Amino acid sequence: MSKKKKVKKNKRSVAKGSQKRRERANQDYSSMFVLPEGKETFSIKSDGVKRIDVVPYIAGKGNPNADEGDLHYEREFWAHRNIGVNNDMVVCPAGTFDKPCPICELRDELRQSGDSDKKVIDALNRSRRMLLNVRDMKEDATKVKIWHVSNWYFGRALDTALEAAYEDEDDNMNGFCDPDDGHFLKCVAEPGYEGAGFNISRVDFVRRKEDLDDAILEQAICLDDIIVSKTYDELKEMFNGAEDDDTDTKKDKKKDKKKDKKKDKEKGPDIAEMDEEELLEYMKENDLKIKGYKKMGEEELRDAILELVIDDNKKPDFADMDEEELLEYMKENDLKVKGYKKMDEDELRDAIEELVTPDDNKWSKDTAEDVHTLLKEMDEEELVDYMKENDLKVKGYKKMDEDELRDAIEELVTPDSKDDKKPDFTEMDEEELLEYMIDNKLKIKGYKKMDEDELRDAVEEALEEN
């Protein structure tokens, strides 16, 4: 048979393989939740401003934040990472259903034993996750998809926005996603690496122009019904995998762990299996300060994290310390905490952490860029709402046009952070250069006849003159 005929004959098998690959890609989270046939997942694929409309659903049994039959917008659950031979993410029954969890039990045993490396214990920790019915207002507002996201990447920003909007029981945004007179979310996504690990840094509420119709509401599924609840024995078997249950083997492993404890500490946590999103999450959860991490590749970020975590002077985890340990740490490190004898445990913890944590400038370049992007997407009505919601005092705002109001607000919320660092023009294309020129009111003669490089030079020159 000729090569051409063989290729033609195997076209079906290639197509079949591609279909299986797509099916597997859509089942990455099948160990945590099972979607109805045809239901798609949502994910953030780029940085910048995102308009996300959260569609409410009728809550089922077991939702920790809503009674059965209530109109609600999310399902919170807890999960363990890298479990079993396939390194699956699985629902934690202890955090989610208040039932025994073999993984949590092992973590607690290791923690109490005192002879296990912290990295081993940390690997068994559970993370807080969220499921939401959402529609992307920019891409396809007619389709409701399922968004699975960590609380760290989205929930914290939403909670902050809800807290900021709360005045009293009658004046708040608790019902932001109500089908009638509700709001969608204008979110600022931080840039990630090659489409992975986008973090929502800010959330603002924007009133919908139209109420949700039945065609949209009927697409929202009950998120409480899709959670996969594995039994205690199933999780235990999955976690143990192909490990040898022989007692002598376990004892040998324990001896090896003790023998290599010092070596393990020098190596730092085992992050070889982490992808870019997990590295970012680990960095933020452990409050690691890494300059320029947004421009690093995966391997550079991994090396930077390792360099920090094996540093003996790294800030300890104060959250795990009781009052006695906090006092001991304070004295060993000669920390001067005024009035510590009258403080309770939480006050002492905060005081110590404030002393040992560098005082980073809240308004970084990245924060300023996030705000700039957010304000740029707002129209005049939204700018006025934003000004009032954040109690910003802008004199004469009623006489300002949209651009003047935007500049005035940005000047108030980003003190000295927007203009003191020149942007990187080498990363801008022609359209972005023109946009920058107009936004900053730069006067460049003959710019319409310039090519991209000439325009870039002219913009830089005009900015220096200003």
N, C-alpha and C positions, 0 to 999 in steps of 0.2 A: 504493500500500500504506500502511495506517495505521501510525502510530508504534508502536502497541501490537503489531501483527503483526511489525514489523521487530525489535522488542526480543525477542519470543518466538522468532523465527527465529534470532536471533544468540545465544541462550542457550548453544548448544553451543560456539560459538567462544569465549565468555567462559570456560566451563569448561575448554576446551582450553588457553586462555592461562594460566589459573591452574595447571593441571597442569604446563605447561612451566616456569612460574616456580618451582614446588616442586622440579622436577627439577634446574633450574639451581642452586637454593639448596643442594641436596644434592651438587652436583658442584663446589663451590668449590675443592676440593683435587684435582680430577681430573688436574691437571698434576703432582701429587706421588705420589698413590696412587689405586688403583681398588678400590672396595669391591664385594663380591659383591652380587648383586641382592637387595634386601630388607634388607640390613644397614644399621642406622642409626648415626649419630654421636652422641656424648655431649658435652655442654658444661655448664659451670657457669653458671647463670642468675641467681644471687643470692649475697649474702654470707652469712657465718655458718658454722656447723659442717656439714660434708658427710660422709656415710658412704659411702665408695667402696670397693668390693671389686674388687681386681685379679685377673682370672682368667688363670692361666698357659696357655701353649700350647706345642706342640712346635716348636722353632726350626727354620727352614729354612736355606738356604745364605746365607752372607754376613753373618750377624748379628755385629757387632763384639764383643758381650759374651757370646756363647753358641755352643757347637759345634752343628752340625746334629744334630738328634735329641734335644737336651737339652730339659728342661722350663724354660721361661723366661717372663718377664712383660712385656718391652718390646722395641720396635725403635727404636733410635736412628738418626737420620740428620741430614744438614745440608741447608739450603736457602737459596736466594737469593730476595729479595723484588722485586716490581715489575719483572718481566722481560717484554719484548715489548709489543706494542700493547695487550694486555689487562691489563698489570701483574700477571701471574701469579706465583705462588710456585712455584719449580722445585727439584728435587733437585739438590744440588751433587755431581757425580761425584767430585771430588777428596776432599772430606770424607767422603763416604759409601762410595765404592767404590775409593778410591785410584787414580783414573783422571784424565787431563787434563781440566781445566775451562776453557773459553774465558773465562768471567766472572772466575774467579780470576786467570787469566793477565793479563787487562787490568788488573785491580786492582793486581797486582804491578808491571806496567809503569808505571802512573801513579804508584805510590808511589816507584819508583826514579827516575823522571824529575825529581822535585822541583819541577815547575812546575804541578802540579794541585792544586786546592783539596781540602782534607781532606774536605769534605762529599761531593764526587764519589766519592772513594775509599771512604768509609764506606758509601755507598749500595750498593756492590758487595760488602760483607762478607757472609759466610754466617752463618746462625744455627742453633743446635743445637735439634733438634726430637725429639719422642717420639711413638710410637704405642703404645697399650695397649688390651687387651680389658678392659672394666670393666662393672660393674653398679651402679646407684644403689640402695643399700640402703633408702632412704626412698621413692623414687618407684616403681620397678619392679624388684624384685630377681630377677624371673624372666627378664629380658631382658639379654643381653650386647651392649653397644654398643662402638663404636670411639672412643677418645678421642685426638684429635690436639692436642698441647699443646707449648708451648716449654719447653725445659729451664729457662729463667729463671722461668717461671710455676709450674712444678711440680717438676721434677727436682731443683732445688737443695734444696728443703724435704725431699724424700724422702731424698736423700743425707745431709743433716744428721741426720735421724732414724735412718738406718741406722748412721751413724758413732757416734752417741750410744749406740745399743743394743749396740755391739760390745764384748765383753769379751775373748773369745778364739775359737778355731776352733770350740769346742763350745758357746759361750754368745754367741749373736748373733741378729739378725733377718734374716739373708741369705735365708732361705727363708720369709719372711713370708707369701707367697701360696700356699704348698703346699696342695694339695687336701685333705689330711688334717691336722688340728690346725693349720691356718693362721690368719692374721689378716686382717681388713679394715683400712682406713685411716680414721681419724677426722681430717679435714682442716679447718683454719680458712681460709676464703676471705676475703680483704680486699674491702671494698666497692669497686665500680667505678662506671662511668658508664653508666646506662641499659642495664645488662646486658652491657656490654663490658669486657674487660680484667680479669677476676677473677684474682687472684694467690693461690696457696696459700702462706700464711706459716708454717704449722706442720703437721706430720704426727705422729700418734701411732698405735701399733699396738694393735688390740683383737682379742682372740681370737674367732673365729667360734663361734657356739653349735652350728652343724651343719657337717659336712664338705661340700665341694662334690660334688654328685651328677653323674651322667653327663649329665643334661639340660642342666646349665649348662656343663660342660666341653666338650661337643660344639658349643656355640655359639661357642667361641673359635676365631678363624681364625688361620692362619699369617701374621703381620704382615710377615714377610720376603718373602712372595710377592706382596704388593700394591704394593710400591714401584715407581714409574714411573722407569725408567732411560733417559733420552734420550741419544742419541749426541752426540758432540762437535759434529758438523756441524749437527744439529738445534738444539742450544742456541745455536750461533753464529748461525744463521739467525734464530732466535726473538729473540735479543738485539739483533741489528742491525735487525730489523724492516724498515721502509721507508726506512732511512737511505741516503743517497747514497754509493756506494762510490767516487765520483770522487776521485782523489788531490788535485786542486786544492781541491775543496770541503773535504776533511779539513784541508788546510793552513790554509784560511781560518778554519775552526772553531777550530783550535789558536791562531791569532793572536788571534781574538776572546776566547778563554779567558784568554790572557795579558793582554790589554788590560783585561778586566773582573775580573781576579783580586782587586784591592783592593775593588772594589764588591761582589763576591760575599762576601768575608769579612765586610764590614760588615752584609750582610743575614743572615748566619748560614746554617745548613743549610736545604735546601729541604724543609720539612715540610708544605707546602700539601696534599700528597696523602695525608698520614698520617691514619688514623682514630684513634679514642680509644685503642684497644688499642696501636697502634703508637707513639702519643705517650707513653703510660705506659712502654712498653718502652724507648723512646729515653731517656726521663728517667732510668730506673733504670740502664741500661747505661752512661750517661755520668755517673752519680753526681751528678745535679743535685738540689739541695735546694730544693724549692718548698713553702713553707708553705701549708696549706689546699688542696692540689691535689685532694683527694678531693671537695671541694664545688664545684670548678670545672666549667664546661661545656667543651666541646671547644675553642671559640675562645679562651676565657680561658686554658686550659692551653697552647695553641699560642703565645699571646703571651708567657706567662710563660717558656716554654722559650726562645723567641727572645731575650728580654731577657737571659737568662743566658748563652747561647752566644755572643752578640756582645760580651760583656764581656771586655775585654783582660786582666782579672785572673783569668779563669777557670782553674781547676786544669788543667794539661796532662795528656796521656795518658802517664803514666810507664811504662806497660807496653810502649810502643814505643821507649823510650829504652835505649841501651846504657850501659855503665859510664862512658864518656867524656862522653856527653851528660848523664848524671846529675850528674857532678862539675861540669860547666860550669854546669848549672842551679843547683846548690847555691851556687856562688860568685857567680853573677850576682844571686841573690836574697838573698845574705848570710845563708844558713841555717847555724846552728851545729849540726853533727852530730858529737857526741863519738865519737872512735875510728873515724872514717870510713875512715882509711887501712888499717885491718885488716879492713874489711868486704868481703864478696864483693858481686857485683852485686845479688842479690836482697835482701840485708840493707840495702844502701845505699838501694835503691828504697823498701823499707818504712819506713826511717827518715825519708826525705825526705817521703814521702806522709803520714806521721804528723804531721809538723810543719806542713804546708800545709793539711791537712784539719781543719775545725772538729771539736771534740770534742763530738759530739752525744750527748745522753742516750739510752742504749740503751733504757731503759724509757719510751717515749713513751706518750701517752694511748691511741693506737691499739693498741700492744702490750698494754697493760693490758686493753683491751676485748676483744682477741682471747683472752687467757688466761681472762678472766671468762666469755666465751661457751663456751670449751672445757670449763672446769670445771663449768659449769652443766649440761652435757649428760651428765656422768659420774654413774654410780651409786656406791655406797659401795665396791664391790670395785674398780672402775676407779680411784677416787680413791686407794686404798691402793697399787695397782700404779703409778700415776703418781708417788706420793710416793717409792716405793722406787726406781723407775727413774731419778729425778732426784736421788736421795740427799738428800731433804729431811728434816730433823730436826724432827718434830712431837711434842712431849712429850705423853704421855697420850692419843695418838690412838686407842688401843684402847677407851677409855671414851667417846669422842666419838660423837655421832650423825652422820648423813650431812652435815647442814647445817653443823655445827660443824667437821667435818673439812675441808669445802670452804672455809670462811672462813679456817681456819688455813693451809691450803696457799696460798690466794690472797694472804694477807698476806706469806708468805715469798717468793713468786716475783714479786710486783709491789711492790717497796719504794716506799711513799709515792706511788704513781702512781694508785691507784684512787680514793682519797678526797679528794685535794686539788683536784679539779676537778668542779664541779657539772655533772651531765648536762644536755642540752638537752631540757627537758620539753615544749617547744613541738612537738617532732617526735614525741612519744609519743601513741598513741591510748589509749582508756579501759582496754583490756585490759593494755597495757604499763605504764600508771600503776599499776594494781592489782598487777601482778607486781613492779614496783619497790618498792611500799609493803611487800609481804610479804617480799621478799628482804632489805630493809633494816630490817625489824622496826619500821616506823613506826606509831605509835598515832594513828589518826584516827577520832574519834567520828562516827558517822552517815555514814560514807563510802558505805554501800550506797544511801543516798537521794540522793547527790550526782550531778549530771550531770558530763560530762567536764571542763568548764572549772572547775567548783567543786572537783572532785577534784584537778585539776592545781595549783590555788592552795593547797589544803590540804597536798598533798605537799611543795611548795616551802617552805611555812611550817614544817611539821614537821621538814624537813631542816635548816633554819636554826636551829631551837631545839635540835636535837641537836648 
